[in-house]
Amino acid sequence: MTYYFHICTCLCLVIIQTTIIPCFLIFNNFPDLLAIFIIFLGLFRKVREGIPAVFFLGFIMDSISGSPLGIYVTIYFWLFICVKWVIKYLHAGDYVFLLFVIVAGVLIENVILLGTVAALAPASHFHAPVFKTLVIQLLWAGCTGPFMILFYNYIYKSWDKRLDGVAWERNV
């Protein structure tokens, strides 16, 4: 049932990011909600739970984004691996740590995307609006990211507790 939770969450986040967020001008430079969910998976879930969700989410984003095939799978995979590597050395429950990991994750995602654009179109130049957008995304990520991670964790624990109650009722 954990995989079902991840699939439902991924689909809800894709719908929110592609249909609801673009309707509001204030959220024009909002960071990738899915990357923040990948960071949540890296921080609080096991590898065997996170990897299928990472690939599922990456394939969905690759299919709807119009970007080069495999770019989101690659970004989300390396983001997940980096978070797993970092939590070996640092405590995952600290608020300052959450802030650092989320901002670093959004920065890593944008660097990979910009690097891909630079590699595919070597004559392209990055102008001030690109860096302004990046800074705004990092600020949004720093302000809202830790709350989103805590919300994901709360929802997951509620889901898990509810399923344990249902399983207990079936066994009695």
N, C-alpha and C positions, 0 to 999 in steps of 0.2 A: 503494500500500500504506500510505502514511501515513494516509490517511483511514480505512482499515480499522483501523489501530492506534487512532486517536482514537475511532472508534465502539465498538470493543471495550472500551477503557478507560472510556468514558462509561457503557456498560451495566454494567460491573463495579462502578463507583463508585455508580451508582444502586441496584444490588442490595445492596451493602454498607451504604449509607446508609439504605435503607428496611427492610432485614430483619435485618441483623446488629447494627448499632449500637444500635437501640432495645432489644435484649435485655439489654444491660449497663447497669446503673444508673450506673456511673461515667462513661459516655459520654452521659449524659442531656442535657447542655448543650454537646455537641461542635459545633464550627462546621460549616458546609456543606462537605463534601469536594469537591463539584462546583465551588464557587467557588474553592477552592484550585487545582483543576485548570485552571480558566479563567485564573487568575493565572499558572500555569506556561505555558500557551499564549501568553499575552501577553509573558512574559519571554523565552522561548526559541524560539518558533516564528514562522514568517512569517504575515503577515495572511491570505494565501490558504489556509493550512492551518488557521488558527485560527477564522476566521469560520464555515465550515460546521459545525465542532464546537460552536461557541458556540450557533448556532441549533438544531442537533440536540438538544443538551443542554437548552437552554431550553424547547423544545417538549415534551420528555419530562417535565421537571419541572412544566411548566404542566399537563400532562395528568394527572399523578398527585398533585399537591399539593392540589387543591381551592381554590387561590388564584385571584384574578381573572386572566382569560385574558391572557397576554402579559407578566405581571409578571416571571417568571424570564427570559424572552427579553430583556426590557429590562434587567434587572439584570446578566445575564451579558454582554450586548453592551456596556453602558457600563463595566463592570468591565474587560473586555478592552481597550476603547478607552483608558481611563484608564491602564492599565498600559503600553500601547504608547506613550502620550504621555509618561509619566514616564521610560521608558528612553531616550528621546531625549536626556535631560539628565543622567541618572545611570547609573552602571555597574551592570549587572544581576547580576554575579557575586559581589558582596560579601554576606557573611552578614548584616550589620546592615541592609543595603538589603533583603534578602529578608524579614527580620523586619518591617521598616517597611511594606513593600508588602503583605504578607499581613495584618497587623493592620489596616491602612487598608482593604484590600479587604473583610474581614469586617465592619468598621464601616460601610462604604458599603452593603454588602448589607443589613445590619440597619436602617440609617437609611431606605433605600428601602422595605423591608417595613413598618416602623413608620409611615412617612409615608403609605403606601397604606392602612393600617388607619385612621389618623387621618382621611384624606380620605373614606373610605367610611363611617365611623361617627364623625361629629364629636363625639358625646356621650361617646365612650370616653375613659377616662383611663388613663394609664400609671402603674402603681404600682411600688413598690420591687422586686417579683419580676422585672419586665420588665428593669429596669436591672441587677439582680443576674445574670440570665441573660446579658445582653449582656457584662458584665464577665468572667464565667466563659468565655464563648465567645472573647473577645479573649485571655484568658490561655491557653486551650487552643491557639488559633491561633498565639500567639507561641511556645509551647513545642514544638508538633508541626509547624507549618506549614513551616518551612524544611527539615526533614527529609523531609517529604512531597514538596516541590518537588524536592529533590535525588534522591529515589527515583524520581519520575516521569521526571526527566532521565536517570537511569541506565538505567531500563527502556527509554526511547525510544532511547537510543544503542545498547543491546544489540540491540533489535529491528532498528534500521537496519543495524548491523554484520552481523547474521545474514542479513538480506535481501540485502545486498551479496554475501555469500558464496554464497548460493543462486543469485543472478543470475550470478555469475562462473562457477559450476559448469555452468550451463545454456549459457553462451556458449562454453565450452571444448570 
